[in-house]
């Protein structure tokens, strides 16, 4: 009650006594606040400019149109802006394409050699060199069960690329992502038969792996990006 205190008492069995005590000098009850109506949620968001996609016509190389994405990779965003892609043009030749906006693409270089089709990205930049990932041996089209090895390429200008030498640290490596700091380059992925793995390199050419089983349980995780 607003102005009384009710007391009750009684034995375990029998009548219950009730006392009513009036209270005086009570403060007035504050007024009930006026509810604020909830803003209406639209049934669908307004259309955005980014919802419109435009087909891009790619340049030609060696007399035939290029296929974006390469043999096994895709477009990578470049640090500082723009995009890069590696498009296979021949069994031993990959064309390097760059674009400032994703629409206008320019061929700026080539990668040649036995494993040229293996470069696929992604790409990172540590302030000195660009590093692109990929694979050698066991690449696209390799029969099931044959091991593929990780590979890396470095460039200072995006046009000329040098492949890292074959090394035990890249044996069975399947790269998923790459990142770079002011000193080292870090790649993440899986090792065939080993599970989630992290690789580090100071120059993009020489790599040291370590299994991260304590962080990525082999049966539960697949490292896909960093």
C-alpha positions in Angstrom: 0.0 0.0 0.0 1.2 3.5 -0.7 0.4 4.9 2.8 0.2 1.9 5.1 2.4 -0.8 6.4 0.7 -4.2 6.8 2.0 -6.6 9.5 0.9 -10.2 9.8 1.6 -12.8 12.5 0.1 -16.0 13.7 0.9 -19.5 15.0 1.7 -22.5 12.9 -2.0 -23.4 13.2 -4.9 -21.1 14.0 -5.9 -17.6 13.2 -3.5 -15.0 11.7 -3.4 -11.5 13.2 -3.3 -8.5 10.8 -2.3 -4.9 11.8 -2.6 -1.9 9.6 -0.4 1.1 10.5 -0.9 4.4 8.6 2.2 6.2 7.4 2.4 10.0 7.1 4.7 12.5 5.4 5.5 10.2 2.5 7.2 11.7 -0.6 5.0 12.0 -3.7 5.3 9.3 -6.3 7.4 10.5 -9.3 5.4 10.8 -12.5 5.6 8.0 -15.0 8.1 8.9 -17.8 6.6 9.3 -21.3 7.8 6.3 -23.3 9.9 7.1 -26.4 8.7 5.3 -29.5 11.2 2.9 -31.1 12.4 3.9 -34.5 11.0 1.8 -37.2 13.4 -0.7 -38.7 13.2 -0.7 -42.5 12.3 -4.0 -44.1 15.4 -3.9 -46.3 18.4 -1.6 -46.5 18.5 1.1 -49.2 20.3 0.2 -52.4 24.0 1.0 -52.4 26.3 1.8 -55.3 28.4 -1.3 -54.3 25.5 -3.6 -55.1 26.1 -3.0 -58.9 28.8 -5.1 -60.5 30.3 -4.4 -63.9 32.0 -7.0 -66.1 35.6 -6.2 -66.8 37.3 -6.9 -70.1 40.8 -8.1 -69.5 43.8 -7.4 -71.6 45.2 -10.0 -74.0 48.6 -11.7 -73.8 50.2 -13.9 -76.4 47.2 -13.5 -78.7 44.6 -14.8 -76.2 42.5 -13.3 -73.4 43.8 -13.8 -69.9 41.9 -15.5 -67.1 41.8 -13.6 -63.9 42.6 -15.7 -60.8 45.5 -17.7 -62.2 45.6 -21.5 -62.0 44.8 -21.7 -58.4 44.7 -18.2 -56.9 42.7 -15.0 -56.9 43.0 -11.3 -56.8 45.1 -9.8 -54.0 44.8 -6.3 -52.5 48.1 -4.4 -52.5 49.3 -2.6 -49.5 48.7 1.1 -50.1 45.9 0.5 -52.5 45.3 -1.2 -55.8 45.2 -4.9 -56.8 47.4 -7.6 -58.3 46.7 -10.9 -60.0 48.8 -13.6 -61.5 47.2 -15.0 -64.7 48.5 -18.2 -66.3 49.4 -17.7 -70.0 51.4 -20.8 -70.8 52.7 -23.9 -68.9 55.9 -22.0 -68.0 54.6 -18.5 -68.0 52.4 -16.4 -65.8 51.5 -12.8 -66.5 51.5 -10.2 -63.7 48.5 -7.8 -63.8 47.9 -4.8 -61.6 44.9 -2.4 -61.3 44.3 0.7 -59.3 40.5 0.1 -59.1 39.7 -3.5 -60.1 38.4 -2.4 -63.5 41.4 -1.2 -65.6 44.1 -3.9 -65.6 47.6 -3.5 -66.9 50.2 -6.2 -67.6 53.4 -5.1 -65.8 55.5 -8.2 -65.9 55.9 -11.9 -66.3 57.0 -14.9 -64.2 58.7 -17.7 -66.2 60.1 -21.1 -65.4 59.0 -24.6 -64.5 56.8 -23.5 -61.5 55.5 -20.3 -63.1 51.9 -21.4 -62.9 52.3 -22.1 -59.2 52.3 -18.4 -58.1 48.8 -17.5 -56.9 49.0 -15.1 -54.0 48.1 -13.6 -51.6 50.7 -10.9 -51.5 52.3 -9.0 -48.6 54.8 -6.1 -48.4 57.2 -5.6 -45.5 58.5 -2.2 -46.6 61.3 -3.6 -48.7 59.9 -6.4 -50.9 56.6 -7.8 -52.0 56.1 -11.5 -51.2 53.7 -13.7 -53.2 52.8 -17.3 -52.2 52.0 -20.3 -54.2 53.1 -23.9 -54.7 55.4 -26.1 -56.8 55.1 -29.7 -57.9 51.7 -31.2 -57.2 50.0 -28.0 -58.4 46.7 -27.7 -60.3 46.0 -30.9 -62.2 48.4 -33.0 -60.1 47.1 -36.6 -59.5 45.6 -37.2 -56.1 48.1 -38.3 -53.5 51.1 -36.5 -54.9 52.6 -34.1 -52.5 52.8 -30.4 -53.3 55.3 -28.1 -51.8 54.9 -24.5 -50.9 56.7 -21.8 -52.9 57.3 -18.1 -52.6 58.3 -15.3 -54.9 59.7 -11.9 -54.1 59.8 -8.6 -56.0 60.8 -5.0 -55.3 58.7 -3.5 -58.1 55.8 -5.9 -58.8 57.2 -6.5 -62.3 60.2 -8.7 -61.7 59.9 -11.7 -59.4 62.5 -14.1 -58.1 61.4 -17.5 -56.8 62.6 -18.7 -53.4 64.9 -21.8 -53.6 63.5 -25.2 -52.8 63.9 -25.9 -49.1 62.9 -28.4 -46.5 60.9 -25.8 -44.6 58.4 -25.6 -47.5 58.0 -29.3 -48.0 54.3 -30.2 -48.1 53.3 -26.6 -47.3 49.8 -25.5 -48.4 49.6 -21.7 -47.9 46.3 -20.0 -47.0 47.4 -16.5 -46.0 50.3 -14.1 -45.5 51.0 -10.9 -43.5 54.1 -8.7 -43.1 55.4 -6.5 -40.4 58.4 -4.2 -40.3 60.8 -7.1 -40.0 59.4 -10.5 -40.8 56.8 -12.1 -43.1 54.4 -14.6 -41.7 52.5 -17.2 -43.7 49.8 -19.5 -42.4 48.3 -22.7 -43.8 48.6 -26.4 -43.5 51.4 -29.0 -43.8 50.5 -32.3 -45.4 50.4 -34.8 -42.6 51.2 -32.1 -40.0 48.2 -29.9 -39.6 47.9 -26.1 -39.2 51.3 -24.5 -39.5 52.9 -21.1 -39.4 55.9 -20.1 -41.4 58.2 -17.0 -40.8 60.7 -15.4 -43.1 63.0 -12.4 -42.8 63.4 -11.9 -46.6 60.6 -13.8 -48.2 63.1 -16.3 -49.6 64.1 -18.5 -46.6 61.3 -19.9 -44.4 61.1 -21.6 -41.1 57.9 -23.5 -40.1 56.5 -24.5 -36.8 53.4 -26.5 -36.0 50.9 -24.6 -34.0 49.1 -27.6 -32.6 48.6 -26.0 -29.2 46.7 -23.2 -30.8 45.1 -24.9 -33.7 43.9 -28.5 -32.8 44.6 -30.6 -35.9 41.1 -32.3 -35.8 39.2 -29.1 -35.3 40.8 -26.2 -37.1 41.9 -25.1 -40.6 44.0 -21.9 -40.6 42.8 -19.8 -43.5 44.0 -16.2 -43.0 46.2 -14.0 -41.0 
